Structures are given as C-alpha cells and as structure tokens.
Amino acid sequence: MADMSPLFRRKAAPRERLVTLVRKPGCHLCDDAQAVVEKVCGELGVPWEHKDITEDPELHDQYWEQIPVVLVDGRQHTFWRVDETRLRKELTD
C-alpha cells in the first residue's frame, strides 16, 4: 500500500499514525522539538516515541548531522526545528 498512488491510498486516522522523534541527550533543539511533538500528538491522539541517536548506530549514521529529526510513519518529516502547524497538517491531511 505504501507504493500506491496517493489518490488511491486510504487516509489514515491520526491514531493510526506514528511520530518518531530522533534525539540525543543534552540537545536543546531536541527538547524544543519534543515539546512540539508532545503538544501536537497529544491534541490529535497520535502515538509518538523518541529514539536516542547515541544508542542506535543505524540512526546515528543516517541522521547525526540533522538531529532532532521527526519521522512520520517512518518517513522523514523535518529536522532541526519542528513547525507545529506543518506537523499538525501532516497528521490530519
């Protein structure tokens, strides 16, 4: 279904989405990003998780220059700064 044209894809309900915040300890941008993710996901009922880039070599290799990184359903949504309006739109459209 992931390869299907967006025109034919079923729109997922917010609770069926997953937001992943890739972060590291002591990162002030990561703290700011987490506050936005918590707020938006909390208001929309979207599950979210955070992953520590220092504990996952694959994430480290892929994203070390971009953290914090926000993934929506496993795809990169944004990095460095999280825009609340843009994240909300991604999760509701």
N, C-alpha and C positions, 0 to 999 in steps of 0.2 A: 504494500500500500504506500510505502514511502516514495517509491518511484512513480507513482501515479500522478497524472496531471492535477494541479491544484483545483481545476474546475470540477473534477470528479471525486476529490477527496472529501470524506465526511469531516465536518467541523467538530473538533474535539471540545468537549465541555472543559471548563477550567480545572475541575477536579481530576481530569484525566491527563493533564499536562504535568510536566516535572521541570522545575527550575533547579539548576545546579550552580552554586557559586564556588568557583575555584579560587582559593585564597591562601594566604600564609599568615602565621602568627606575627604580630607586631606591625602589621601593614595598615596605616591609617586610611588609605583608599579602600582597602578591603572592609574595614569597619563601616565606612560610609556606604559602600555597596551593599553590605549585609543589612543595614538599616532600611534601605530602599526595597530590597528583596523581601524582607520580613513584612514590611508595610503592605506592599502590593499583593504579595501572595496571601497574606493574612486576610486582606479585604476581599479577595476573589475566591478564597478557598482552594488555592493551588498549592499542592505539596512542593516543598523545596528541601534541598540538602546542601551541605557545604562539604567540600573536599580540600584537604590540606595538601598543597603542592609539594611540600617538603617531605611528605610521606608516600608519594606516588611518582616513581621515576617516569612513567609514561606521560602523566600530566605535566611534570616538570619540563620534559623535553619539548612538549608541544606548546606550552603557554608561559614559560618562565619570564619572557620579556613583556607580557601583556597583563599580568595579574593586577587587579582582580578580573576574572573572566566570568561572564554569565552565559550559561548554556540553557537553552530551552529545548526540551525533548532531545537532548544530546547534540544539538547544533549550536554553534557559537552565535550568540545574540549581540553581545557587546563586550568591551573590555575597558579598563581603567575607570571610567565614570559611568554610572548607571543612571539613565534618564527615566524617571518614574513614569512619565506619560508614554514614552516609547515602549517600556516593558509592559505596561497595562494594555496598550493597544495590541502588542504581540500575543498576549494571553487571552484576549477577548475577540479578536478578529478571526 
